[in-house]
Amino acid sequence: MLQTTKRPDSPVSIIGAGIAGAWQALLFAQAGHAVTLHERGDAAMTDATSHWAGGMLAPWCEAEVAEPVISRLGLRSLDIWRRELPDTPFNGSLVVAHPRERNDFERFARMTGGHRRLDAAGLAELEPSLEGRFRDALFFPTEGHVEPRRVLPKLHERIKAAGGTIKFSSDVSAQDLQDVDGIVIDCRGLAARDEQPELRGVKGEMILIETGEVELSRPVRLIHPRWPLYVIPREQGLFMLGATSIEAEDTGVSVRSALELLGAAYAVHPAFGEARIVEFGSGLRPAFPDNLPRIGIRGSRISVNGLYRHGFLIAPALAELTLQYVQRGQIDNEVMQCA
């Protein structure tokens, strides 16, 4: 075990107020550190990757394609979400499929845990809007979801309430803070390629629609030949459609993706065909070649990056690991790299 030389109340400068940096700032501020959180954008955070995220807290579902470390970090993060934001919806999540995707549905069931199978009647009882739509479903009762554009401001307020300072429109790099006393934590995402050139952007597209004809209490994943597509309920009759992961670094939404996302919504419930399209958008998720997160440590300079499509799921646990390293020198060998 390494021992840090920093005092428990050492000042901490964090770069990037998206989901990764916000959780770092909150846990460090609560631990008694003098935290300054720098964000190059304004308080609306419309240019941040987090602005375009789905916000699903689904470690069991992600086990179908992700490495075990993602599920481990995700399960720990659920506890932290519950502790710090107890109003976070933990209504579970649903996975459904039409008959032609039956084999993929059964494969998903085998590859994941933490679920129970519902028959058509059980599904209708849980989500009345889906009555008669599917013959069965997988229900993951311990999973949750957040609305990124609402929860980030809550986290920022919690940071300030814990004594932290947030500086918006503060475009700094780790090099700019090299002479600052204390700890510097770089959570810039793709902007950190000046120091981590192996990072790449993976585009995630989303469509926001509005309808009063469908009510859902939890995210619904529809098994699809290329990727699981999800419908996430938000407040005031809004639903987010997403799940694409495209190896491209432009920020547009392709016609093909739009057709597939809208088609998936219609396949979940035909009433979505009459919904109003509110917004198209996409964000670039920072990823390393192995698609796994990394906490890099060089003395008092720390980088937290590569959260890929799991930002909201694993950010709390990564912040906890960073804090444990600073406080006690504790190392998580699956996630941390020390220079």
N, C-alpha and C positions, 0 to 999 in steps of 0.2 A: 504494500500500500504506500503510495506517495504521500508526502505531507506538504501541504501548501504553506507558504510563508505569509499569506495575507491574514490580517486580523479579521475577526468576524464582522467588523463594521467598516471594512475597507470600501472606499467609493467604487461604484461600478458604472461604467458607461456602456450602454447597449445601443447598437446601430440597427435600426429597422423596427417599426412598431406594428408589423403584421403579427400573425398568430404566434410565430416562434418567438419574436422579440418581446411581445406583450406578456407571454407567460414567464419568460426569463425575468423581466422587470418586476412582475408582481411577486414572484417567490423571493427574489433577492430583497425587494423592499420590505416584505413581511419579515424577513430574517434580520432586519436592522441595518442593512447597507444603505448608503446614500446613493440612490439610483438616479441616473439621468438617461432618459430614453430619447434617442435622436431619430427623427423620421423626415426623409427628404420631401415627402408629400404633405398635403394639408390634413386637417383633422377628418375630412370626409373619406380619406384612404381609397379613393376611386381608382388610383393607379396601382394599388397593391394587388398581389396575387390573391390574397385573402378575400378581396372584394368579389371574386368570381368563384369562390369555393362552394361546395355543396354543404359542408358542415356536418357530415355524417360521422357519428361516433360508433363505428361498427367493427370492432376488432374480430368478432367471430366470422362475419361475412368476408372480411378481407383475407382470412386464412385460405380462401380458395385459390388465390394467386400470389399472395405476399409471403415473404419469409417469416419463420416463427418469431423472430425478434419484433416484427411489427405487431403481431398479436400480443406479445408480452408487454411491450410499451403501451399499446392501446388499452389493454385491460387495466394497467396501472393508472393510465390517464383518466379512465372512467371514474375511479375513486377520487381523483383530484378535482375533476369537474363537479362531482357531487358535493365535495367538501367546500369548494370555493364559490360555486354558483349553484346553490341547491335548487333553484327554480329551473334548471336545465331539464328539458323534456326527456325522460327515459321511458318512452312508450314502446320500446322495441322496434324491430324492423321486420318486414315481410319480403319473402322471395317467392315469385310466382312464375309460371311458364305456361305457354299454350302447348297442345299435344305434340306439335311437330318438334318442339325443343325438349321433349321428355327425357331423352338420354342425357342432355346437358344438365337438366334439372336434377336428375338422380346423381350425376357426378358432383354437382355443387353440394348436395346433401352429404355425400361421402367425404368430401374434402373439408367440410366445416363441422364445427361442434357448437354447443350452446344453444341448440334449437330444438323445437318440437314440431311435429307434423300436424297440420290442421286439415280436416276434411272440409268439404264445401260449406257445411253448416257452421263449423267452427270459424271459418274465415268470414262468413257473413255476420256472425255474431260480433267478431272483433272489428270488422270494417263493413258496416251495412251497405256502403256504396258499391262494394265489390260482390254483392250477392249475385249468384248465378254466373259470374264471370270466369271462375277457375274451379277446377275440381278439387284442388288441394293447394297447400302453401306450406312454406317453412317459416316458422315464427321464432325470432331471436329476441326473447323477452327482456334481456338486460341491456340491449343497445339503445342508443339515444341519437339525438340530432340537435343542432343549434342553427340559428340563422346568422351567418357570419357578419352581415352588415348591422345587425343589432347587438351581437355579443361582443364584437371588438370594442365599441364605445363603452360597454359595461366594464370590460377588462381595463381600459384606459382610466376610467373613473376609479376603479379599485386600486390601481397603481398610485394615483394621486392621493387617495385616501390613506394609503399605507406610507405616505411620505415621499414618494418618488416624484420626479420632475419629467415632463414630456415636452420636448422641443420639436414642434412641427416646422416644416420648411427648413430643416437643418440637414443639408446634404454633405455629410462627412463620410470619410472612409476610415478603415482601421489605421492607415498610414497617417491620416490627419490627427489621430489621437495617440500616436506613438509616444509622445512626451507627457501624456496625461498620467497622473498618479492613480494607482489602483488598477482595477481589472477592466478590460475591454472585451465585450462579447459581440461578435460580428454576426448579425442575423439578416444580412442584406439579400439573401437569395441569389438570383442570377447576377445582381450587381457586384457580387463578390468574385466574379471571374477574373478581376485584376489580380487576385491572389490565389484563386482556385480555378485555373483554366479548364479543368476536367468537367466542370459543371455544364449541363446542357438544359435547355428549356423543353418541357413536354407540355404541349397545348391541351388545355381542358376547356371544352365549349359548353355553354349553357344557354337555355332559353327559359325565360320567365313568362308564365301564362296566368291568366286570371279567369275564374269561373265560380259561380255560386251553385252549380249543379252537382258538384262532386265534393264530398267531405272525406278527408283522410286524417288520421291521428298520428301516422308514422310513415317513414319512407317505405316505398314499395319498389323492389328491384324486379325487373322483368328480364328473364334469361333470354339472351340474344345470341345469334350465331357468332358475332364478333366480340361483343363485350356485354356485360350486364348493364342495362340502362335503368336509371332510377327516376322516380317521381317523388319529390320531397315537398311535403306541405309546409307552407309558410303562413303568416298571418293574413287576415283580411281577404281570403279567397285566392291567394296566390300559390302557385306551385312552380318549383324549379325542376327542369328536365336536364339531366346531364349524364356524365360518365365517360365521355370520349377521352382517349389518351392518344394523342397524335404526335409523332416525331416531327414537329415543325415549330418554328419560332416566330411565325407571323401571329397576329392577334385577331384575325377575322374568323368568321364562322362559315364553313363550307356549306354548299347546297346539299351535298350528300349527308353531312352530319345533321343539318337542320331537318331534312326529310326523315332521317332515322329517329331522331329525338321526338319529333312530332308524331311520327308513326307509332313509336312506342307508347306515347301517352294515349293515343287513340286505341291502341291494343289493350291498354289497362282498362280504359272506360271510354265508350263512344262519345260521351258527353264532352270529353276534352276536345272533340272536333269542332265544337261551337265556342271554345274558349277564346279569349282575346289575347293576342301576343303583346306582351308588355315590353320585352327587352330581349335582344340577342347580345351575347358577349363571350369573351374567352380570356383566360389567364394563362401565363406561362409558369409552370411549376418547376422549381429548381431540382435537378436530379443528378446524382453521380452515376457513373457507368453501371453500377450494380443496383441502382434504384433504392439504396439503403441510406438512412440518415447517418450523419457523422458529426461528432463533436471533436474538433481538433484543438489540441492544447499546445501552446508554445509559451511556457512560463505564465505570465499574467494576461496573455492574449489568447482568447478562446474564440473559436468559430463554431456556429451551429447552423448546419445547412443540409441540403439534400433530402428534405422532407417529402419530395415527390408529390404523390396524390394523397398523402396521409397527414397533412399539416395539422388539421384540427384534431385528428385522432391521437397523435403522439406528442404534440408540442408540450403539454403539461408534464409528461414523464421526462422528456429531454431536459426541461428546465429543472426538474427535481434532481436529475443526475448531475447537471452542471453545478447546482448549489451544493450537493453532497461532496463533489470534488473540491470545491473552494473551501468548504468548511472543514472537511475531514480527510481530504486527499483520496477519497474513494474513487476507484476506477471501474467502469463497466467495459469489459474487454470487447464486447460485441459492438459497441457504439463509439468508444473513445479511441483517439489516436494521439499519442504524445510524441512531440518532436524531441 
